[in-house]
């Protein structure tokens, strides 16, 4: 599961103690709410289903998949389903390939989502073995489903824009600049990530 409210508060307080702009953002916008997902296969499958479609469309496809495959869309049920059955649920050929990649890795034990490496970069390397799961999706999974405390998805445009707003920068920082900016905030960067999303559209900042 993701960071608890207590972990969010303590992480942000630690960073606010060294970065006045973070302290000011907390005063204006308040603490963000936790963002928590379940650990494991189902959360990653839902990530694949939701790629490049609206929230409503993703929910519709997921409901059809569960109706066809059972609750949670177990890996063996997904592998056993034929192309047309998954297509009827709204899964494109590409997404079917991604979903089958995930299911096969889990079924064969090649990917153990309950025991990912403790090192964040090693865990990301494991997750991106799944077709359709890139670095950003892996980082978001580690943040929301595992609650790792020091995840900083510097390639996320909302993180870039949010931290630019918090720090009062004239332009949105690049991915490299965003990564560099946050280095002093380790090991609490996950909490700051969630704060950037919280502040993204806050006109008072």
N, C-alpha and C positions, 0 to 999 in steps of 0.2 A: 504494500500500500504506500501511498505518497506521504509527504511530510505532514505531520500533525500540526494543528494550530500552535501548540507549544513550541514545536521545532521551528516553525516559521517565525514566530515572535523572537525566539532566542537568537536565531541566525541573523535576522534583520537588525536586532538590537546590537549585536556584535559588530556588524558592518557600519551601522549608523554611528557607532562610537568613534569610528575612524574616518568616516566620509560624511561631512555636513549636508551634502545634497541628498543623501539617502535619509538622513534624519528629517530634513525638511519635507521630503516626499511623504514620509510616514505621518508627519503632522497634518499635512494637507489632505492626503488620500486615505489615511488609515491603513491598517494591516489588511492584506489580501486574505481571502478565504482559501482554505486548503483545496488542492486539486488531487483527487485520489481515484485510482483505478485498481482493479484486481490484478494481481500478478498472474502471468501465465499465458497459455495459448489463446484463450478466447479474446483477451484484450488485444493481442497482436493481430488476430484474424479480423477483429472489428476495425483496427487501424487500416488494414488493407482494403476492407469493404468501403471505408469512408474516404479513401483517397480520391481527390479531384471531383467529388460530388458534394451536393449540399447535405446538411445535417438531416433534413427531411428525407432525401433520397436514400441516404445511407441507412436510416432507420427502417425504411420500407424494404430495402434489399435484405437487411438483417432479419426482419420479421419473416420474410418469405423463406430464407435459408433455414431458420429454426423450425418453421412449419414442415419443411421438407426433410431436414436432417436430424431434428431433435434439439432440445435445449443445449446451447453452447456449441452446437455444430461440431461434435467430436471429430478428431482427426480421421479415425477409421471410417466414419460415415461420410466425410467429405471425399476421401480417396475413393470410396465405393461408388459415389454418385457420378453419373456420366455427364458429358459436356452439355447435352440439351437440358438436362434437369437443372444444372447450375445456371445455364443461360436463361432459363425460364424464371429464375429468381432475380435476374438482373446482373449476373456476373459476366463481364466481358471475357473474351479469350485470355487477354493479358492478366486480368485479375484472377482468373481461375488458375493460371500458371503460378502466380504468386501464392495463392492460398494452398495449392497442392505442395509447393516448395516448403511452406511452413509445416503443413500436416506431416509430410514425409520426414522432415528433420526431427519432429517431435516423436513420431511413431517409432522411428528406428533408434531413438535415443542419442542421435547425433547432436541434438540440441537439448540441454537440460535446463529448462527455464526456472526450475526451483533452486538451481545451484550454479548460477552464472558466476564468472570470476569476480573476485572482490575488487580488482583493479578496474576502474571505469573504462579505460581505453580497451582493455582486454575484453570486457563485457560488450562494448560496442562492436568490436571485431567479430564476436560470436553472433550477435544479432544481425549484422549486415550480411551474413551468409544466407539469410532468407531473401529470396528474390522479392524485389519490391520494397524492402526495408532498407532505407539509406541511413546516413548518419543522423539526420534530424529526427527521423522516426525512432531510431534506437535511443537517442538522448531523451526524447519525450517519454518513452517507455520507462527508462531508468529513473526518470524524475517522478512520474505519476504512479507507476506500478511498484517500484522498488523503494521509492523515497530516499534515493541516494542524495546526500547533502551538498555535493559539490559539482552538480551538472550545470553547464553554461552553454546553451545552444547558440553560439555566436552567429551562426548563419541564419537564424530566425529573424525575419524582417521586423516583426513586432518587438522583439527583444532589442534590436538595434535602434528602432525608433523610440521605444520606451526609455531606454537608458540615455539616449540623446536628449529627450524631453526632461528627464530627471536632472541631468547634469547641465542643462541649459546650453547645449551645443547648437551651433547655427545650422549644421547639416547632419543628416543621419550618418553615424559612423559606419565604416566598412566592416566586414566580418573580421578582418585582421585587427582593426582598431578596437572593435568591440571586445575581442578576445584579450587584447593588451590592457584595456581599461579595467577589466575585472580581475586581473591577476592578483592584486593585493587583497581581494575579498575572499580568496580561498581560505578555509574550506566551507564557506557559507554561500556559495554562488547559486545553489538551487533556490534558496529563499529569495535572493535578489532577482532571479529569473522570473519568479511568480509575481514579484512586485512590479517588474517592468510591464508585464501584461496588464496588471491592475491599473497602472498609471498611463497606459498607452493613449487613451482617449480623454484623459483628465485635463480639461481646459485651464484649470487653476495653476497647473505647473508651468 
